[in-house]
Amino acid sequence: MAKYSGAQWRPIPINYTKGGQSSVRGLVVHIMAGSLAGTESWFRNPAAEASSHFGTGKNGALYQWVDTANRAWAQANGNTSWLSIENEGQGGDALTSAQMDRVAEVFAWVHKVYGVPLQVASGTSGQGLGYHAMGGAAWGGHTSCPGVRIVAQLPEIVARAKRLAGSGSGGSGSPTTYTVKQGDTLSSIGAALGVKWQTLAALNGIKAPYVIRPGQKLKTSKPAPRYAPFPGAAFFKGSPRSALITAMGKRLVAEGCSAYSSGPGPQWTESDRKSYAKWQRKQGFGGADADGWPGAKTWAALKVPAV
């Protein structure tokens, strides 16, 4: 299960696919063409056949309707590998600054949990912060969602997410810092970063009454290791050549699951498949479930470093 602690958890009982999120390439920004309350009501209607993982209100409210282990119904063919965030407003609107902050907070959390790079996505085969229209007809043909004004705001949202993640590049495992903004509390910062506020207080020598000031730089805990999101089963069956295959092979060797006579290398080969079958059997799978073709569950357990 994956729930963002900074959002109000408001689960919907219908209009999503349980356990259907096969991978996470990034977060897709949408516009509601309506209100937050109206959209939530619609997602609870069986006739809607639509949902989103997250949603923001113009005043900065943030809801989570669908666990990110489950597939929301937001962008057609993009649903299996992208998370979604709806935003209160109409086509042609820009996001409010409060909405941009909430989207940035969710995106920083997606980066932390799924290893998604903090960047604007280059397209549906890329990774990062995307938008509904970039998927074209395959994503439902919503070419005006969320609109050009919001698309123009994506780089600023990424910049805010990087500040929340405490790294200018979204990168290393060294200790990071966070610059306090007006209205921040240790609790709100901790929720955004996935760090206990008590940990932030201890790291920075802050004692009761736990006062922080705008502009103050806080040490944070080290970010979690970045692992590569599952690229989908079809990726491997296309005989890919990628640094991701080398990283996977090295992890298989480290786990004692090598069937390599040389390598591993970047080209997917039969040796990779046989090595992965050993890993599947090590994870307790057998028969057709240990055929050597990676699946989301065993991929997550392997912890392949992001490349």
C-alpha positions, 0 to 999 in steps of 0.5 A: 500500500502507498498513501501519502501522509500529507493528503487527506485520505478519502478512499473511493469504493469503485472506479479503479483497478485493485492492484493494477498499477504495474509501474510508475513512470511519473505523475500526470497533471489534469484539470477537473473542469469543475470543483474539488467537491463535485469531482469527488462526488463524480468519482463515487458515481458508478456511471463515471468510470473515472478516478484519480489518485490525487486531487487539489483544491484552489485553496490548497486542499489535497485529497488522495482517493486511490492507493498508488498500488491500485490503478486509477482511471484517469488517462486511458492507456497511461493508467498502468504506468502513470499516477494522476493528480486532478486539479480544481478549475476550468480549462484555460485556468492556471494553478494557484500557488497553493495548488502548485505547492500541493502538486510539488509535494506529491511529486516529491513523494513520488520521487522518494517512493518510486525513484521517479526523476524530478524533471518534466517528462519528455513524453509518454515513454519518459519519466517525470511530471507529465500532463494529460494531453501529452498522451494524445489519442492513446490517453483519451484524446484530451488535448486541452487538459490541463491547458497551456497555462498549466503546462507552462507551470510544470517547470516551476512545480518541478523546481518546488519539488526539488526544494522539497526533496532537498536536492537541486538535482533530485540526486545523491544520497548525501545529507540534504537541506530544506529551506523553510517557507512562510507558513511551514511547520516542522509537521508540514515539512515532515509530511511533505518529505516523509520524515518524522517531525521529531527527526527534523527537530533532533537533526537541527537541535530544535527544542520546544516550542519548536519555532522555525523561521522563513529562510532557515535551512534545515537538515533532513534525513538522507533520502531513501535509495532510488530504485528503478520503477518497473518498466513493464513486461513488454519492455523486456520482451522487446529485446531491449538494450539498456543500462537498466538491463546491466543494473538488473543483472548486477543485482541478480548476481549479487543475489546469487541468481546468476546464469551468466557465462559472461556479463551481465551487459546492457543487451537483454539475452537468454542468460538474463531470462534464466537468471531472472527465473532463478530470482523468481524461484528464490522469491517462492514462485514456480511453474509459469510464474518463474518463466524468467520474464520480470513482473512488478512484484519480483522487480520491486523486491530486487531493488534495481538501482535507478539509472 
